[in-house]
Amino acid sequence: MKGVVLHGGRGTRLRPLTHTGPKQLIPVANKPISQYVLEDLKNAGIDEIAIILGHIQPDIVREKYGDGSQLGLDISYIRQDEPKGIAHAVKLCREFVGDELFAVYLGDNLIKGGIDRLAEKFENSDSEALVFLNEVDKPQQFGVAKFDEEGNLKKLVEKPEDPPSNYALTGIYFFSPKIFEMIDKIEPSWRGELEITDAIQLLLDEGYDVDYDKVQGWWKDTGTPEDVLEANRLILDNLKPQVNCEVDGKNCLQGRVSVGEGSTVERGAKVRGPSIIGNNTVIKSGVYIGPYTSIGDGVEIMEGEIENSIVMNNCEIRVGERIVNSLIGPDSRIVSGDSKPTGRSMILGKSSEVIL
């Protein structure tokens, strides 16, 4: 089985972070979102992977993952110059896939527990496709599954006003090469895109077997800042404490905290878990971090409090107040001015400078 990871999209809801890089490289618990996807595929025994590159800084993705050897993978790249839909991206992989079964995994999706069970189930079935469903509170916002009385999948309905169920399609699919025949037959939707739901529906309409499975843990589509922060919390909830540096003071770390190599947590600082601190980062005395906070590599936090936030690499923070529920892009600088409010929330793109 081969793997296809979709690494495109406009990322409009995550601007300004996506002005300088694709949304799938935004770090959650100090690891790019799409790296979790690649590791899920590897753990399922899928090591030959094509990454579908979008038009937003594709070279950054190549630079990050290269040929995949660092992750024990064989990665190749395919360009999708315009966002013409998931089915269009899948169609571009026809030559890469050949006659093999394959998994399609949206690079901004996260799931607890991986996809091992799904890959095994599909490989051992006679189905032409397997879709992965998650029960949601607002199915009107998703593609939704309709079942018959026996529980068989009968139809997929895109963003219905009156949903036939609460089970939404996630961004994880398994296909045989038969899907390419269906994609060749469908027309672009009103959005001007080739919809993968239309191709799967055509499989059903023509009598092919389409199987499904349901999420047993959690699934997260990280399309908004709120989603990214929630994903950060979910992953940090399973954090294994690991301290790879000297910590100046026994009470500096409280709860499940991970600290990377070359970092310094000074006496009088406090990091409350679950939280993660990257490599070569400095946390000065008097600083408070956490819970549910990820601090990247090469960061200097000289003053202030940070909670439920993601601070990316090479930032400098020196504020006499709290930063909460925030995404701070790499190479940003936040320092105090004259005002002293009680808390700040912000989303900063790369190389931002804020004087508070």
Secondary structure, 3 states (H helix, E strand, C coil): CEEEEEECCCCHHHCCHHHCCCHHHCEECCEEHHHHHHHHHHHCCCCEEEEEECCCCHHHHHHHHCCCHHHCCEEEEEECCCCCCHHHHHHCCHHHHCCCCEEEEECCEEECCCCHHHHHHHHCCCCCEEEEEEECCCHHHCEEEEECCCCCEEEEEECCCCCCCCEEEEEEEEECCHHHHHHHHCCCCCCCCCCHHHHHHHHHHCCCCEEEEECCCCEEECCCHHHHHHHHHHHHCCCCCEECCCECCCCCEECCEEECCCCEECCCCEEECCEEECCCCEECCCCEECCCEEECCCCEEEEEEEECCEECCCCEEEEEEEEECCEECCCCEEECCCCCCCEECCEECCCCEEEC
